[in-house]
Amino acid sequence: MATEETSVVYGTEDLLTSLCNSVIRVLNVATNSKVHYSAMVQRITKIGLKPDIGCFVLFDGGFSGLVVLNFDGDTALEIYEKYMLNMGMPKSELASSFTSDEVANILGELMNQIVGDFTGKVRRELQTNITQNQPKMLVLTKQVMLSVDTPLDRPELRRVSFFTEKNNIFYLELAIDRTEFIKLHDFDAHEVTDADALLDFEQASEQKSSAPAAPDDDENSELLKSLGM
């Protein structure tokens, strides 16, 4: 009698690992530097935006969730400068403060590319679909907690530390519905290996009108209200 094959289960930590790999995949190509993340992950009870810059994206579809990236000013400037220099911009023309709209636009575009890379892998590897909204970036002077109780039935919250080439730290926080994907049979995931596709955002970033900008105060209030605050 043949032994029954054990089902492959893809859970929260696997989704988190996939998202973390999207972060380093996009940032390494965009900044031409090495970004890595901690081998340890934190279970947290609250998710929020923290000073100096918080960027977040909501996604929905096969499963729902909220992704947050929190940067301090030095980390934000390092990523922005490396990105712009990698594009061939002279250092003399770069913004000198993390509060600049240009820094916000670039971080928002990178966030969009990160979640886009992640959603692509979800379609290929899990054979389901999730959609994302436009990333929102806020320059903050104090911590802002986000409520995820309403959109998520059984939320699981995680935090991962990332390290830049200059050893600056930023944090990824993920709130996601508790879910498991069970593999019923083998299939071809059609993994995309062409890293050049990740550079498409460079052309989009040159079109300032299409790049996501920091919302004004009224938009900030509306966004935070929609998140249950």
C-alpha positions as CSV (number, residue, x, y, z in Angstrom):
1,M,0.0,0.0,0.0
2,A,1.5,3.4,-1.0
3,T,2.2,5.9,1.7
4,E,0.1,9.0,1.5
5,E,2.1,12.1,0.5
6,T,2.2,14.8,3.1
7,S,0.5,18.0,1.9
8,V,2.7,21.1,1.6
9,V,1.3,23.9,3.8
10,Y,2.2,27.6,3.1
11,G,1.4,29.8,6.1
12,T,2.0,33.2,7.6
13,E,5.8,32.9,8.1
14,D,6.2,31.7,4.4
15,L,4.2,34.8,3.2
16,L,6.3,37.0,5.4
17,T,9.5,35.5,4.1
18,S,8.3,36.0,0.5
19,L,7.5,39.6,1.3
20,C,10.9,40.2,2.9
21,N,12.6,38.7,-0.2
22,S,10.7,41.1,-2.3
23,V,12.0,44.0,-0.2
24,I,15.7,43.1,-0.6
25,R,15.2,42.0,-4.3
26,V,13.8,45.5,-5.2
27,L,16.1,47.6,-3.0
28,N,19.2,45.7,-4.0
29,V,18.6,46.3,-7.7
30,A,17.2,49.9,-7.2
31,T,20.1,51.1,-5.0
32,N,22.9,48.9,-6.3
33,S,23.7,48.0,-2.8
34,K,23.2,45.1,-0.3
35,V,20.2,45.2,2.0
36,H,19.5,42.2,4.3
37,Y,17.0,41.3,7.0
38,S,17.3,39.7,10.4
39,A,16.9,35.9,10.8
40,M,14.6,36.6,13.7
41,V,11.0,37.8,13.4
42,Q,8.9,39.4,16.1
43,R,5.3,38.6,17.0
44,I,3.7,41.9,17.8
45,T,0.3,43.0,19.1
46,K,0.0,46.4,17.4
47,I,1.0,47.7,14.0
48,G,1.8,51.4,13.2
49,L,3.7,54.2,11.6
50,K,6.7,55.4,13.4
51,P,9.0,58.5,13.0
52,D,10.6,59.7,10.9
53,I,8.8,58.2,7.8
54,G,6.1,55.6,7.7
55,C,4.9,54.1,4.4
56,F,2.0,51.7,4.1
57,V,0.0,49.7,1.6
58,L,-3.3,47.8,1.9
59,F,-4.0,44.7,-0.1
60,D,-7.0,42.5,-0.6
61,G,-8.3,39.6,-2.6
62,G,-7.4,35.9,-1.8
63,F,-6.3,37.2,1.6
64,S,-6.2,40.7,3.2
65,G,-3.4,42.5,4.9
66,L,-1.5,45.7,5.6
67,V,2.2,46.3,5.0
68,V,4.1,49.1,6.8
69,L,7.7,50.2,6.3
70,N,9.2,52.5,8.9
71,F,12.3,54.5,8.3
72,D,14.3,57.0,10.4
73,G,15.6,60.0,8.5
74,D,19.1,58.7,7.9
75,T,17.9,55.4,6.5
76,A,15.4,57.2,4.2
77,L,18.1,59.5,2.9
78,E,20.6,56.7,2.3
79,I,18.1,54.7,0.3
80,Y,16.9,57.8,-1.7
81,E,20.5,58.9,-2.4
82,K,21.7,55.5,-3.5
83,Y,18.6,55.1,-5.8
84,M,19.1,58.5,-7.4
85,L,22.9,58.1,-7.8
86,N,22.3,54.7,-9.4
87,M,20.1,56.4,-11.9
88,G,22.9,58.8,-12.8
89,M,21.8,61.9,-10.9
90,P,24.6,64.1,-9.6
91,K,24.9,64.3,-5.8
92,S,24.7,68.1,-5.9
93,E,21.1,67.9,-7.2
94,L,19.8,65.6,-4.5
95,A,17.5,66.6,-1.7
96,S,19.3,67.1,1.6
97,S,16.4,66.5,4.0
98,F,14.3,63.4,4.5
99,T,11.2,65.7,4.7
100,S,11.6,66.6,1.0
101,D,8.7,65.6,-1.2
102,E,11.2,64.0,-3.6
103,V,12.3,61.6,-0.9
104,A,8.7,60.7,-0.2
105,N,8.0,60.1,-3.9
106,I,10.9,57.7,-4.3
107,L,10.1,55.8,-1.1
108,G,6.5,55.5,-2.2
109,E,7.6,54.2,-5.7
110,L,9.9,51.7,-4.1
111,M,7.1,50.5,-1.8
112,N,4.9,50.1,-4.8
113,Q,7.5,48.0,-6.6
114,I,8.0,45.8,-3.5
115,V,4.4,45.0,-3.0
116,G,4.0,44.6,-6.8
117,D,6.8,42.0,-6.8
118,F,5.2,40.2,-3.8
119,T,1.7,40.1,-5.4
120,G,3.3,38.7,-8.6
121,K,4.8,35.9,-6.6
122,V,1.5,35.2,-4.9
123,R,-0.2,34.8,-8.3
124,R,2.5,32.4,-9.5
125,E,3.3,30.4,-6.4
126,L,-0.1,30.3,-4.6
127,Q,-2.4,30.5,-7.6
128,T,-4.5,33.2,-6.1
129,N,-4.7,37.0,-6.6
130,I,-4.3,40.0,-4.3
131,T,-4.6,43.7,-5.3
132,Q,-2.9,46.6,-3.7
133,N,-3.8,50.3,-3.3
134,Q,-1.4,53.1,-4.0
135,P,1.3,53.4,-1.2
136,K,0.9,56.2,1.2
137,M,3.9,58.0,2.8
138,L,3.7,60.1,6.0
139,V,6.4,62.2,7.6
140,L,5.9,61.8,11.3
141,T,6.9,63.4,14.5
142,K,5.3,60.7,16.7
143,Q,4.1,57.2,16.5
144,V,0.7,56.5,15.0
145,M,-1.0,53.1,15.7
146,L,-3.2,51.6,12.9
147,S,-6.2,49.5,13.6
148,V,-6.6,46.3,11.6
149,D,-9.3,44.7,13.6
150,T,-12.1,45.6,11.2
151,P,-10.7,44.4,7.8
152,L,-9.0,41.3,9.3
153,D,-11.0,38.5,11.0
154,R,-8.0,36.8,12.7
155,P,-5.0,39.1,12.3
156,E,-1.5,37.9,12.7
157,L,1.1,40.7,13.2
158,R,4.9,40.5,12.6
159,R,7.9,42.8,12.5
160,V,11.2,42.2,10.8
161,S,14.4,44.3,11.0
162,F,16.2,45.3,7.8
163,F,19.8,46.6,7.6
164,T,21.2,48.8,4.8
165,E,24.8,48.8,3.5
166,K,25.7,51.5,6.0
167,N,24.1,49.5,8.7
168,N,21.1,51.8,9.1
169,I,18.0,50.0,10.2
170,F,14.4,50.1,9.0
171,Y,11.4,47.9,9.9
172,L,8.8,46.0,8.0
173,E,5.5,45.3,9.8
174,L,2.9,43.0,8.4
175,A,-0.7,42.5,9.5
176,I,-2.4,39.6,7.7
177,D,-5.4,37.3,8.0
178,R,-4.4,34.0,9.5
179,T,-4.4,31.6,6.6
180,E,-2.9,28.5,5.2
181,F,-2.4,27.4,1.6
182,I,-2.4,23.6,1.1
183,K,-0.8,22.2,-2.1
184,L,-3.2,19.7,-3.7
185,H,-1.0,18.8,-6.7
186,D,2.2,19.9,-8.4
187,F,2.2,22.8,-10.8
188,D,4.7,25.1,-12.6
189,A,5.1,28.4,-10.7
190,H,6.7,30.1,-13.8
191,E,9.1,32.1,-11.6
192,V,10.4,35.3,-13.2
193,T,14.2,35.5,-13.0
194,D,14.8,38.6,-15.1
195,A,15.9,41.3,-12.6
196,D,15.9,44.0,-15.4
197,A,12.1,43.9,-15.1
198,L,12.5,45.4,-11.6
199,L,14.0,48.5,-13.2
200,D,10.9,49.5,-15.0
201,F,10.0,51.8,-12.1
202,E,13.0,54.0,-13.0
203,Q,11.2,55.2,-16.1
204,A,8.0,55.7,-14.1
205,S,9.8,57.7,-11.4
206,E,11.0,60.2,-14.0
207,Q,7.3,61.1,-14.6
208,K,6.8,63.2,-11.5
209,S,3.1,63.4,-12.1
210,S,2.6,59.7,-11.8
211,A,4.8,59.1,-8.8
212,P,3.0,58.8,-5.4
213,A,3.5,61.9,-3.3
214,A,3.0,62.6,0.4
215,P,-0.6,63.3,1.0
216,D,-1.7,66.7,2.5
217,D,-3.3,66.9,6.0
218,D,-6.8,66.3,4.8
219,E,-5.8,63.2,2.9
220,N,-3.8,62.0,5.9
221,S,-6.9,62.3,8.1
222,E,-9.0,60.5,5.6
223,L,-6.5,57.7,5.2
224,L,-6.1,57.1,8.9
225,K,-9.8,57.2,9.4
226,S,-10.3,54.5,6.8
227,L,-7.8,52.4,8.8
228,G,-10.0,52.4,11.9
229,M,-8.4,55.2,13.9
